């Protein structure tokens, strides 16, 4: 039931915004926003508040010489896709794909 509710909810609400920030993340992140931190023109990390509601901040490394590493694709409509999926193996255990600004639960 919960999965079905999430799918419907996802379909109604607008996609996540994407915000590019220089050097450092703000102390308070906004909900439903993917932050991309750039330093010297390089994308260093992506961050977002965990979509499960646990309020943790998820950090995804974007530097190709560190592991694990995610790839960010920006689309013409302003949305963003992350690859591969995001999986918090500890704490809340969220595992989802972030595609076109939308959270797709695994
Ligand atoms: Zn969570």
Backbone and ligand atoms as CSV (ligand in chain L), in Angstrom:
chain,resi,resn,atom,element,x,y,z
A,1,UNK,N,N,0.833,-1.218,0.000
A,1,UNK,CA,C,0.000,0.000,0.000
A,1,UNK,C,C,0.856,1.252,0.000
A,2,UNK,N,N,1.888,1.185,0.821
A,2,UNK,CA,C,2.719,2.359,0.956
A,2,UNK,C,C,3.403,2.705,-0.376
A,3,UNK,N,N,3.863,1.677,-1.053
A,3,UNK,CA,C,4.502,1.877,-2.354
A,3,UNK,C,C,3.543,2.496,-3.355
A,4,UNK,N,N,2.303,2.022,-3.354
A,4,UNK,CA,C,1.306,2.552,-4.284
A,4,UNK,C,C,1.026,4.019,-3.968
A,5,UNK,N,N,0.916,4.318,-2.682
A,5,UNK,CA,C,0.680,5.707,-2.297
A,5,UNK,C,C,1.819,6.593,-2.775
A,6,UNK,N,N,3.042,6.092,-2.581
A,6,UNK,CA,C,4.202,6.897,-2.987
A,6,UNK,C,C,4.200,7.157,-4.487
A,7,UNK,N,N,3.815,6.151,-5.245
A,7,UNK,CA,C,3.815,6.353,-6.698
A,7,UNK,C,C,2.808,7.426,-7.087
A,8,UNK,N,N,1.642,7.383,-6.485
A,8,UNK,CA,C,0.619,8.375,-6.817
A,8,UNK,C,C,1.074,9.764,-6.362
A,9,UNK,N,N,1.604,9.822,-5.160
A,9,UNK,CA,C,2.091,11.081,-4.614
A,9,UNK,C,C,3.148,11.702,-5.536
A,10,UNK,N,N,4.056,10.858,-6.002
A,10,UNK,CA,C,5.126,11.292,-6.885
A,10,UNK,C,C,4.599,11.892,-8.186
A,11,UNK,N,N,3.489,11.370,-8.615
A,11,UNK,CA,C,2.941,11.775,-9.889
A,11,UNK,C,C,2.259,13.138,-9.762
A,12,UNK,N,N,1.713,13.428,-8.576
A,12,UNK,CA,C,0.971,14.681,-8.382
A,12,UNK,C,C,1.921,15.854,-8.141
A,13,UNK,N,N,2.941,15.641,-7.299
A,13,UNK,CA,C,3.771,16.767,-6.886
A,13,UNK,C,C,4.779,17.136,-7.975
A,14,UNK,N,N,5.212,18.395,-8.023
A,14,UNK,CA,C,6.188,18.794,-9.035
A,14,UNK,C,C,7.548,18.149,-8.772
A,15,UNK,N,N,8.411,18.079,-9.796
A,15,UNK,CA,C,9.734,17.477,-9.590
A,15,UNK,C,C,10.605,18.324,-8.672
A,16,UNK,N,N,11.669,17.703,-8.195
A,16,UNK,CA,C,12.654,18.405,-7.372
A,16,UNK,C,C,13.292,19.543,-8.163
A,17,UNK,N,N,13.559,20.624,-7.480
A,17,UNK,CA,C,14.356,21.699,-8.056
A,17,UNK,C,C,15.829,21.290,-8.004
A,18,UNK,N,N,16.632,21.867,-8.871
A,18,UNK,CA,C,18.080,21.648,-8.822
A,18,UNK,C,C,18.738,22.982,-8.538
A,19,UNK,N,N,19.595,23.004,-7.537
A,19,UNK,CA,C,20.269,24.239,-7.147
A,19,UNK,C,C,21.778,24.048,-7.221
A,20,UNK,N,N,22.446,24.870,-8.022
A,20,UNK,CA,C,23.903,24.828,-8.060
A,20,UNK,C,C,24.447,25.773,-7.006
A,21,UNK,N,N,25.368,25.289,-6.180
A,21,UNK,CA,C,25.966,26.153,-5.170
A,21,UNK,C,C,27.489,26.087,-5.293
A,22,UNK,N,N,28.133,27.193,-4.946
A,22,UNK,CA,C,29.587,27.280,-4.998
A,22,UNK,C,C,30.191,26.813,-3.687
A,23,UNK,N,N,31.132,25.911,-3.762
A,23,UNK,CA,C,32.016,25.507,-2.655
A,23,UNK,C,C,31.351,24.752,-1.502
A,24,UNK,N,N,30.327,25.339,-0.887
A,24,UNK,CA,C,29.777,24.693,0.310
A,24,UNK,C,C,28.251,24.646,0.280
A,25,UNK,N,N,27.733,23.645,0.933
A,25,UNK,CA,C,26.288,23.522,1.073
A,25,UNK,C,C,25.786,24.499,2.116
A,26,UNK,N,N,24.585,25.029,1.945
A,26,UNK,CA,C,23.992,25.823,3.035
A,26,UNK,C,C,23.750,24.932,4.258
A,27,UNK,N,N,23.666,25.548,5.417
A,27,UNK,CA,C,23.477,24.767,6.655
A,27,UNK,C,C,22.129,24.067,6.669
A,28,UNK,N,N,21.131,24.764,6.174
A,28,UNK,CA,C,19.793,24.184,6.113
A,28,UNK,C,C,19.436,23.916,4.654
A,29,UNK,N,N,19.192,22.683,4.331
A,29,UNK,CA,C,18.773,22.364,2.972
A,29,UNK,C,C,17.257,22.427,2.876
A,30,UNK,N,N,16.794,22.873,1.706
A,30,UNK,CA,C,15.352,22.880,1.472
A,30,UNK,C,C,14.909,21.491,1.059
A,31,UNK,N,N,13.679,21.163,1.401
A,31,UNK,CA,C,13.127,19.893,0.970
A,31,UNK,C,C,12.917,19.903,-0.543
A,32,UNK,N,N,12.860,18.738,-1.135
A,32,UNK,CA,C,12.552,18.567,-2.554
A,32,UNK,C,C,13.472,19.414,-3.432
A,33,UNK,N,N,14.723,19.481,-3.021
A,33,UNK,CA,C,15.725,20.209,-3.800
A,33,UNK,C,C,16.989,19.378,-3.859
A,34,UNK,N,N,17.543,19.222,-5.045
A,34,UNK,CA,C,18.840,18.568,-5.199
A,34,UNK,C,C,19.897,19.668,-5.309
A,35,UNK,N,N,20.858,19.619,-4.407
A,35,UNK,CA,C,21.944,20.586,-4.425
A,35,UNK,C,C,23.149,19.986,-5.144
A,36,UNK,N,N,23.772,20.775,-6.008
A,36,UNK,CA,C,25.010,20.342,-6.648
A,36,UNK,C,C,26.090,21.352,-6.262
A,37,UNK,N,N,27.115,20.855,-5.580
A,37,UNK,CA,C,28.185,21.729,-5.107
A,37,UNK,C,C,29.298,21.743,-6.151
A,38,UNK,N,N,29.638,22.942,-6.600
A,38,UNK,CA,C,30.703,23.106,-7.582
A,38,UNK,C,C,31.878,23.817,-6.941
A,39,UNK,N,N,33.057,23.318,-7.247
A,39,UNK,CA,C,34.251,23.990,-6.775
A,39,UNK,C,C,35.228,24.097,-7.930
A,40,UNK,N,N,35.671,25.303,-8.232
A,40,UNK,CA,C,36.576,25.544,-9.358
A,40,UNK,C,C,36.062,24.926,-10.657
A,41,UNK,N,N,34.744,25.023,-10.855
A,41,UNK,CA,C,34.174,24.515,-12.090
A,41,UNK,C,C,33.944,23.019,-12.108
A,42,UNK,N,N,34.337,22.307,-11.060
A,42,UNK,CA,C,34.101,20.869,-10.978
A,42,UNK,C,C,32.895,20.598,-10.097
A,43,UNK,N,N,32.100,19.635,-10.510
A,43,UNK,CA,C,31.006,19.201,-9.653
A,43,UNK,C,C,31.569,18.252,-8.611
A,44,UNK,N,N,31.432,18.657,-7.353
A,44,UNK,CA,C,32.106,17.941,-6.281
A,44,UNK,C,C,31.172,16.936,-5.594
A,45,UNK,N,N,29.981,17.389,-5.257
A,45,UNK,CA,C,29.031,16.480,-4.619
A,45,UNK,C,C,27.613,16.957,-4.880
A,46,UNK,N,N,26.687,16.018,-4.741
A,46,UNK,CA,C,25.267,16.346,-4.763
A,46,UNK,C,C,24.735,16.038,-3.377
A,47,UNK,N,N,23.707,16.749,-2.961
A,47,UNK,CA,C,23.137,16.518,-1.638
A,47,UNK,C,C,21.645,16.800,-1.691
A,48,UNK,N,N,20.939,16.074,-0.850
A,48,UNK,CA,C,19.499,16.277,-0.730
A,48,UNK,C,C,19.053,15.748,0.624
A,49,UNK,N,N,17.897,16.233,1.060
A,49,UNK,CA,C,17.305,15.665,2.270
A,49,UNK,C,C,16.671,14.341,1.881
A,50,UNK,N,N,16.918,13.329,2.691
A,50,UNK,CA,C,16.421,11.989,2.380
A,50,UNK,C,C,14.915,12.029,2.134
A,51,UNK,N,N,14.472,11.497,0.987
A,51,UNK,CA,C,13.042,11.594,0.655
A,51,UNK,C,C,12.143,10.716,1.507
A,52,UNK,N,N,12.716,9.854,2.355
A,52,UNK,CA,C,11.860,8.968,3.165
A,52,UNK,C,C,11.208,9.709,4.323
A,53,UNK,N,N,11.716,10.928,4.632
A,53,UNK,CA,C,11.146,11.673,5.749
A,53,UNK,C,C,11.983,11.590,7.013
A,54,UNK,N,N,13.161,10.943,6.943
A,54,UNK,CA,C,13.991,10.782,8.144
A,54,UNK,C,C,14.827,12.036,8.428
A,55,UNK,N,N,14.822,13.013,7.528
A,55,UNK,CA,C,15.495,14.309,7.684
A,55,UNK,C,C,17.007,14.243,7.574
A,56,UNK,N,N,17.582,13.076,7.320
A,56,UNK,CA,C,19.031,13.008,7.111
A,56,UNK,C,C,19.392,13.685,5.796
A,57,UNK,N,N,20.604,14.217,5.739
A,57,UNK,CA,C,21.102,14.769,4.480
A,57,UNK,C,C,21.916,13.681,3.780
A,58,UNK,N,N,21.576,13.415,2.538
A,58,UNK,CA,C,22.302,12.426,1.746
A,58,UNK,C,C,23.346,13.147,0.915
A,59,UNK,N,N,24.565,12.623,0.930
A,59,UNK,CA,C,25.651,13.208,0.139
A,59,UNK,C,C,26.072,12.206,-0.925
A,60,UNK,N,N,26.155,12.653,-2.152
A,60,UNK,CA,C,26.597,11.801,-3.240
A,60,UNK,C,C,27.840,12.417,-3.865
A,61,UNK,N,N,28.927,11.682,-3.802
A,61,UNK,CA,C,30.167,12.179,-4.384
A,61,UNK,C,C,30.070,12.212,-5.915
A,62,UNK,N,N,30.540,13.306,-6.513
A,62,UNK,CA,C,30.520,13.416,-7.978
A,62,UNK,C,C,31.922,13.406,-8.574
A,63,UNK,N,N,32.932,13.334,-7.737
A,63,UNK,CA,C,34.310,13.344,-8.257
A,63,UNK,C,C,34.666,11.948,-8.762
A,64,UNK,N,N,35.056,11.849,-10.036
A,64,UNK,CA,C,35.231,10.519,-10.634
A,64,UNK,C,C,36.383,9.715,-10.037
A,65,UNK,N,N,37.314,10.355,-9.351
A,65,UNK,CA,C,38.432,9.579,-8.794
A,65,UNK,C,C,38.172,9.126,-7.360
A,66,UNK,N,N,36.942,9.326,-6.866
A,66,UNK,CA,C,36.599,8.786,-5.550
A,66,UNK,C,C,35.420,7.835,-5.702
A,67,UNK,N,N,35.356,6.857,-4.804
A,67,UNK,CA,C,34.273,5.870,-4.872
A,67,UNK,C,C,33.496,5.884,-3.565
A,68,UNK,N,N,32.187,5.668,-3.573
A,68,UNK,CA,C,31.373,5.564,-4.792
A,68,UNK,C,C,31.190,6.919,-5.465
A,69,UNK,N,N,30.827,6.895,-6.714
A,69,UNK,CA,C,30.718,8.118,-7.502
A,69,UNK,C,C,29.421,8.093,-8.293
A,70,UNK,N,N,28.732,9.223,-8.288
A,70,UNK,CA,C,27.488,9.336,-9.051
A,70,UNK,C,C,27.690,10.261,-10.240
A,71,UNK,N,N,26.853,10.075,-11.223
A,71,UNK,CA,C,26.877,10.954,-12.384
A,71,UNK,C,C,25.571,11.746,-12.417
A,72,UNK,N,N,25.696,13.034,-12.672
A,72,UNK,CA,C,24.524,13.914,-12.732
A,72,UNK,C,C,24.242,14.244,-14.186
A,73,UNK,N,N,23.000,14.078,-14.588
A,73,UNK,CA,C,22.593,14.506,-15.918
A,73,UNK,C,C,21.543,15.587,-15.761
A,74,UNK,N,N,21.770,16.710,-16.398
A,74,UNK,CA,C,20.770,17.782,-16.342
A,74,UNK,C,C,19.976,17.776,-17.638
A,75,UNK,N,N,18.679,17.966,-17.515
A,75,UNK,CA,C,17.789,17.887,-18.666
A,75,UNK,C,C,17.308,19.280,-19.061
A,76,UNK,N,N,16.808,19.359,-20.294
A,76,UNK,CA,C,16.367,20.654,-20.832
A,76,UNK,C,C,15.241,21.277,-20.014
A,77,UNK,N,N,14.431,20.441,-19.367
A,77,UNK,CA,C,13.318,20.983,-18.582
A,77,UNK,C,C,13.758,21.442,-17.190
A,78,UNK,N,N,15.086,21.414,-16.916
A,78,UNK,CA,C,15.584,21.907,-15.635
A,78,UNK,C,C,15.693,20.828,-14.571
A,79,UNK,N,N,15.226,19.623,-14.874
A,79,UNK,CA,C,15.318,18.548,-13.889
A,79,UNK,C,C,16.667,17.837,-14.014
A,80,UNK,N,N,16.911,16.947,-13.068
A,80,UNK,CA,C,18.198,16.283,-12.955
A,80,UNK,C,C,17.983,14.789,-12.746
A,81,UNK,N,N,18.919,14.005,-13.254
A,81,UNK,CA,C,18.921,12.563,-13.015
A,81,UNK,C,C,20.259,12.187,-12.381
A,82,UNK,N,N,20.195,11.304,-11.380
A,82,UNK,CA,C,21.412,10.782,-10.751
A,82,UNK,C,C,21.590,9.323,-11.153
A,83,UNK,N,N,22.826,8.938,-11.381
A,83,UNK,CA,C,23.123,7.551,-11.709
A,83,UNK,C,C,24.374,7.130,-10.965
A,84,UNK,N,N,24.453,5.994,-10.313
A,84,UNK,CA,C,23.403,4.979,-10.160
A,84,UNK,C,C,22.394,5.349,-9.081
A,85,UNK,N,N,21.653,4.373,-8.576
A,85,UNK,CA,C,20.651,4.624,-7.553
A,85,UNK,C,C,21.322,4.996,-6.228
A,86,UNK,N,N,20.536,5.620,-5.361
A,86,UNK,CA,C,21.025,6.008,-4.036
A,86,UNK,C,C,20.541,4.970,-3.029
A,87,UNK,N,N,21.471,4.425,-2.279
A,87,UNK,CA,C,21.125,3.366,-1.336
A,87,UNK,C,C,21.829,3.641,-0.025
A,88,UNK,N,N,21.033,3.969,1.009
A,88,UNK,CA,C,21.582,4.141,2.361
A,88,UNK,C,C,21.550,2.796,3.041
A,89,UNK,N,N,22.702,2.183,3.151
A,89,UNK,CA,C,22.703,0.822,3.705
A,89,UNK,C,C,22.556,0.844,5.218
A,90,UNK,N,N,22.804,1.991,5.844
A,90,UNK,CA,C,22.549,2.077,7.280
A,90,UNK,C,C,21.381,3.037,7.539
A,91,UNK,N,N,21.024,3.183,8.781
A,91,UNK,CA,C,19.905,4.033,9.189
A,91,UNK,C,C,18.617,3.673,8.460
A,92,UNK,N,N,18.034,4.616,7.725
A,92,UNK,CA,C,16.687,4.386,7.208
A,92,UNK,C,C,16.654,3.369,6.060
A,93,UNK,N,N,17.808,3.084,5.439
A,93,UNK,CA,C,17.849,2.060,4.398
A,93,UNK,C,C,17.206,2.461,3.080
A,94,UNK,N,N,16.965,3.768,2.877
A,94,UNK,CA,C,16.340,4.215,1.633
A,94,UNK,C,C,17.132,3.757,0.418
A,95,UNK,N,N,16.407,3.281,-0.569
A,95,UNK,CA,C,17.026,2.871,-1.831
A,95,UNK,C,C,16.116,3.361,-2.945
A,96,UNK,N,N,16.604,4.262,-3.735
A,96,UNK,CA,C,15.745,4.865,-4.767
A,96,UNK,C,C,16.587,5.340,-5.937
A,97,UNK,N,N,15.904,5.460,-7.052
A,97,UNK,CA,C,16.480,6.132,-8.214
A,97,UNK,C,C,16.000,7.570,-8.210
A,98,UNK,N,N,16.856,8.457,-8.643
A,98,UNK,CA,C,16.471,9.854,-8.790
A,98,UNK,C,C,16.520,10.170,-10.279
A,99,UNK,N,N,15.345,10.234,-10.882
A,99,UNK,CA,C,15.265,10.400,-12.329
A,99,UNK,C,C,14.371,11.585,-12.658
A,100,UNK,N,N,14.855,12.457,-13.520
A,100,UNK,CA,C,14.084,13.625,-13.958
A,100,UNK,C,C,13.460,14.355,-12.770
A,101,UNK,N,N,14.255,14.518,-11.697
A,101,UNK,CA,C,13.785,15.262,-10.539
A,101,UNK,C,C,12.767,14.517,-9.692
A,102,UNK,N,N,12.613,13.226,-9.943
A,102,UNK,CA,C,11.630,12.460,-9.181
A,102,UNK,C,C,12.274,11.255,-8.514
A,103,UNK,N,N,11.774,10.965,-7.333
A,103,UNK,CA,C,12.269,9.823,-6.566
A,103,UNK,C,C,11.469,8.588,-6.966
A,104,UNK,N,N,12.181,7.579,-7.438
A,104,UNK,CA,C,11.537,6.310,-7.806
A,104,UNK,C,C,12.066,5.255,-6.842
A,105,UNK,N,N,11.189,4.783,-5.931
A,105,UNK,CA,C,11.628,3.840,-4.887
A,105,UNK,C,C,11.896,2.482,-5.491
A,106,UNK,N,N,12.907,1.832,-4.972
A,106,UNK,CA,C,13.243,0.475,-5.426
A,106,UNK,C,C,12.374,-0.545,-4.692
L,1,ZN,ZN,ZN,15.774,8.382,5.113
